[in-house]
Amino acid sequence: MAVHTALHAVVDLNEQIEAVRRRMVALGERHGFLHPDVMACSQWLDRLLLEYYSRARNVELEDANMLGIG
């Protein structure tokens, strides 16, 4: 059950990442990619990506442990 919940968290993060990425690109096209709003969006995206990779890794480890290969 924990893996299932953790997997949903990873999927939710992926959706957030895509939304922030689209926003960042739209802002960049409108204001230029060095605009402070674009830079802030990029930093937000970086934080989401780090969280995504951390959670995805945890799901992989939990899967391996459940299968007895971890």
CNS distance restraints for C-alpha pairs under 8 A (distance, minus, plus):
assign (resid   1 and name CA) (resid   5 and name CA) 6.36 0.50 0.50
assign (resid   2 and name CA) (resid   6 and name CA) 6.01 0.50 0.50
assign (resid   3 and name CA) (resid   7 and name CA) 5.88 0.50 0.50
assign (resid   3 and name CA) (resid  59 and name CA) 6.03 0.50 0.50
assign (resid   3 and name CA) (resid  62 and name CA) 6.42 0.50 0.50
assign (resid   3 and name CA) (resid  63 and name CA) 7.01 0.50 0.50
assign (resid   4 and name CA) (resid   8 and name CA) 6.35 0.50 0.50
assign (resid   5 and name CA) (resid   9 and name CA) 6.40 0.50 0.50
assign (resid   6 and name CA) (resid  10 and name CA) 6.39 0.50 0.50
assign (resid   6 and name CA) (resid  55 and name CA) 7.22 0.50 0.50
assign (resid   6 and name CA) (resid  59 and name CA) 6.30 0.50 0.50
assign (resid   7 and name CA) (resid  11 and name CA) 6.27 0.50 0.50
assign (resid   7 and name CA) (resid  56 and name CA) 7.58 0.50 0.50
assign (resid   7 and name CA) (resid  59 and name CA) 6.49 0.50 0.50
assign (resid   8 and name CA) (resid  12 and name CA) 6.08 0.50 0.50
assign (resid   9 and name CA) (resid  13 and name CA) 6.12 0.50 0.50
assign (resid   9 and name CA) (resid  55 and name CA) 7.77 0.50 0.50
assign (resid  10 and name CA) (resid  14 and name CA) 6.17 0.50 0.50
assign (resid  10 and name CA) (resid  52 and name CA) 6.07 0.50 0.50
assign (resid  10 and name CA) (resid  55 and name CA) 6.24 0.50 0.50
assign (resid  10 and name CA) (resid  56 and name CA) 6.17 0.50 0.50
assign (resid  11 and name CA) (resid  15 and name CA) 6.40 0.50 0.50
assign (resid  12 and name CA) (resid  16 and name CA) 6.36 0.50 0.50
assign (resid  13 and name CA) (resid  17 and name CA) 6.05 0.50 0.50
assign (resid  13 and name CA) (resid  48 and name CA) 6.99 0.50 0.50
assign (resid  13 and name CA) (resid  51 and name CA) 7.97 0.50 0.50
assign (resid  13 and name CA) (resid  52 and name CA) 6.11 0.50 0.50
assign (resid  14 and name CA) (resid  18 and name CA) 6.28 0.50 0.50
assign (resid  14 and name CA) (resid  52 and name CA) 7.10 0.50 0.50
assign (resid  15 and name CA) (resid  19 and name CA) 6.29 0.50 0.50
assign (resid  16 and name CA) (resid  20 and name CA) 6.14 0.50 0.50
assign (resid  16 and name CA) (resid  48 and name CA) 7.75 0.50 0.50
assign (resid  17 and name CA) (resid  21 and name CA) 6.00 0.50 0.50
assign (resid  17 and name CA) (resid  45 and name CA) 6.32 0.50 0.50
assign (resid  17 and name CA) (resid  48 and name CA) 6.30 0.50 0.50
assign (resid  17 and name CA) (resid  49 and name CA) 7.00 0.50 0.50
assign (resid  18 and name CA) (resid  22 and name CA) 6.14 0.50 0.50
assign (resid  19 and name CA) (resid  23 and name CA) 6.22 0.50 0.50
assign (resid  20 and name CA) (resid  24 and name CA) 6.02 0.50 0.50
assign (resid  20 and name CA) (resid  41 and name CA) 6.94 0.50 0.50
assign (resid  20 and name CA) (resid  44 and name CA) 7.79 0.50 0.50
assign (resid  20 and name CA) (resid  45 and name CA) 6.25 0.50 0.50
assign (resid  21 and name CA) (resid  25 and name CA) 6.24 0.50 0.50
assign (resid  21 and name CA) (resid  42 and name CA) 7.90 0.50 0.50
assign (resid  21 and name CA) (resid  45 and name CA) 6.80 0.50 0.50
assign (resid  22 and name CA) (resid  26 and name CA) 6.18 0.50 0.50
assign (resid  23 and name CA) (resid  27 and name CA) 6.06 0.50 0.50
assign (resid  23 and name CA) (resid  41 and name CA) 7.72 0.50 0.50
assign (resid  24 and name CA) (resid  28 and name CA) 6.01 0.50 0.50
assign (resid  24 and name CA) (resid  38 and name CA) 5.61 0.50 0.50
assign (resid  24 and name CA) (resid  41 and name CA) 5.65 0.50 0.50
assign (resid  24 and name CA) (resid  42 and name CA) 6.65 0.50 0.50
assign (resid  25 and name CA) (resid  29 and name CA) 6.10 0.50 0.50
assign (resid  25 and name CA) (resid  38 and name CA) 7.95 0.50 0.50
assign (resid  26 and name CA) (resid  30 and name CA) 6.20 0.50 0.50
assign (resid  27 and name CA) (resid  31 and name CA) 5.82 0.50 0.50
assign (resid  27 and name CA) (resid  32 and name CA) 7.29 0.50 0.50
assign (resid  27 and name CA) (resid  33 and name CA) 7.59 0.50 0.50
assign (resid  27 and name CA) (resid  37 and name CA) 7.34 0.50 0.50
assign (resid  27 and name CA) (resid  38 and name CA) 5.94 0.50 0.50
assign (resid  28 and name CA) (resid  32 and name CA) 4.56 0.50 0.50
assign (resid  28 and name CA) (resid  33 and name CA) 4.30 0.50 0.50
assign (resid  28 and name CA) (resid  34 and name CA) 7.56 0.50 0.50
assign (resid  28 and name CA) (resid  35 and name CA) 7.27 0.50 0.50
assign (resid  28 and name CA) (resid  38 and name CA) 5.86 0.50 0.50
assign (resid  29 and name CA) (resid  33 and name CA) 7.07 0.50 0.50
assign (resid  31 and name CA) (resid  35 and name CA) 6.07 0.50 0.50
assign (resid  32 and name CA) (resid  38 and name CA) 7.86 0.50 0.50
assign (resid  33 and name CA) (resid  38 and name CA) 5.98 0.50 0.50
assign (resid  33 and name CA) (resid  39 and name CA) 7.43 0.50 0.50
assign (resid  34 and name CA) (resid  38 and name CA) 6.57 0.50 0.50
assign (resid  34 and name CA) (resid  39 and name CA) 6.46 0.50 0.50
assign (resid  35 and name CA) (resid  39 and name CA) 6.32 0.50 0.50
assign (resid  36 and name CA) (resid  40 and name CA) 6.09 0.50 0.50
assign (resid  37 and name CA) (resid  41 and name CA) 6.14 0.50 0.50
assign (resid  38 and name CA) (resid  42 and name CA) 6.10 0.50 0.50
assign (resid  39 and name CA) (resid  43 and name CA) 6.31 0.50 0.50
assign (resid  40 and name CA) (resid  44 and name CA) 6.24 0.50 0.50
assign (resid  41 and name CA) (resid  45 and name CA) 6.11 0.50 0.50
assign (resid  42 and name CA) (resid  46 and name CA) 6.18 0.50 0.50
assign (resid  43 and name CA) (resid  47 and name CA) 6.36 0.50 0.50
assign (resid  44 and name CA) (resid  48 and name CA) 6.32 0.50 0.50
assign (resid  45 and name CA) (resid  49 and name CA) 6.10 0.50 0.50
assign (resid  46 and name CA) (resid  50 and name CA) 6.22 0.50 0.50
assign (resid  47 and name CA) (resid  51 and name CA) 6.26 0.50 0.50
assign (resid  48 and name CA) (resid  52 and name CA) 6.03 0.50 0.50
assign (resid  49 and name CA) (resid  53 and name CA) 6.16 0.50 0.50
assign (resid  50 and name CA) (resid  54 and name CA) 6.17 0.50 0.50
assign (resid  51 and name CA) (resid  55 and name CA) 6.10 0.50 0.50
assign (resid  52 and name CA) (resid  56 and name CA) 5.91 0.50 0.50
assign (resid  53 and name CA) (resid  57 and name CA) 6.00 0.50 0.50
assign (resid  54 and name CA) (resid  58 and name CA) 6.34 0.50 0.50
assign (resid  55 and name CA) (resid  59 and name CA) 6.27 0.50 0.50
assign (resid  56 and name CA) (resid  60 and name CA) 6.32 0.50 0.50
assign (resid  57 and name CA) (resid  61 and name CA) 6.26 0.50 0.50
assign (resid  58 and name CA) (resid  62 and name CA) 6.10 0.50 0.50
assign (resid  59 and name CA) (resid  63 and name CA) 6.07 0.50 0.50
assign (resid  60 and name CA) (resid  64 and name CA) 6.19 0.50 0.50
assign (resid  61 and name CA) (resid  65 and name CA) 6.14 0.50 0.50
assign (resid  61 and name CA) (resid  70 and name CA) 6.72 0.50 0.50
assign (resid  62 and name CA) (resid  66 and name CA) 6.13 0.50 0.50
assign (resid  63 and name CA) (resid  67 and name CA) 6.24 0.50 0.50
assign (resid  64 and name CA) (resid  68 and name CA) 6.10 0.50 0.50
assign (resid  64 and name CA) (resid  69 and name CA) 5.13 0.50 0.50
assign (resid  64 and name CA) (resid  70 and name CA) 4.76 0.50 0.50
assign (resid  65 and name CA) (resid  69 and name CA) 5.90 0.50 0.50
assign (resid  65 and name CA) (resid  70 and name CA) 4.64 0.50 0.50
